[in-house]
Amino acid sequence: MQSSIDGLRRSEPVAWVNAQVRRLPVWAVYLLGALPAAWIVWLTLTGGLGVDPVKEIEHRLGKLGLQFLLGGLAVTPLRAWAGVNLLRFRRALGLLAFWYVLAHLFAWVTIDMGLLWGQMGRDILKRPYITIGMAALVLLLPLAVTSNSWSIRRLGPRWRQLHRLVYVAAALGAIHFIMLVRTWQPEPLLYLAGILALLALRLGPPKR
Ligand code: HEM
């Protein structure tokens, strides 16, 4: 009896969070998710990106892509382990991740590599961190294309299987980050650890 009362008390904050979350429209998540991009544009126009603005733009966009990927991966474990339901926002988080990674690639192609296609082709083949980044992006492509209600209906159970590719894409994104820093730095390792932890949490969700 006492434990069920404790359970109820504990679930009150969660119910409150879920009630607040239900009031937030999905478009607001897209809007909030676009703010960092607007901030990058603002810093670019006002000269606030330091001595190497090209690298800074590239790095900020890559990191945002990884952060939104992590956000999307956190939705299921959050619901299973904490009861917080952000399922309505998962598609927005995934698409925001995709758009940031695409913008990151676009920055590399244009302002970093200056549209030197031959050089880019060589980099994709010869620089393992670029090869892995590219592989992650290629894996995200079918997910972005099928992130709509029509595809979910059309693909049925195969949709869920296809979207498991996001685990591989996120891990490759983090490995790409680890490889490019060359020395052992905590930040990229923490991203990979976060992704692996979120995946591990899916293996044993608590029975509720
Ligand atoms: C899921 C896909 C990807 C993710 C999550 C990702 C993420 C990142 C992150 C987090 C960084 C480092 C940011 C920092 O140091 O603050 C980075 C750097 C970089 N990424 Fe990606 N990336 C992805 C795909 C790609 C692709 C497709 C390319 C190009 C083909 C690419 C090229 C680069 C380059 C050139 C850098 C900077 C390297 C340097 O400092 O010289 N990335 N990326």
Residues whose N, C-alpha, C, O or C-beta is under 5 A from the ligand:
A	BS01	HEM	H59 G62 K63 G65 L66 V101 L105 W108 I130 G133 M134 A136 L137 A169 G173 F177 L180
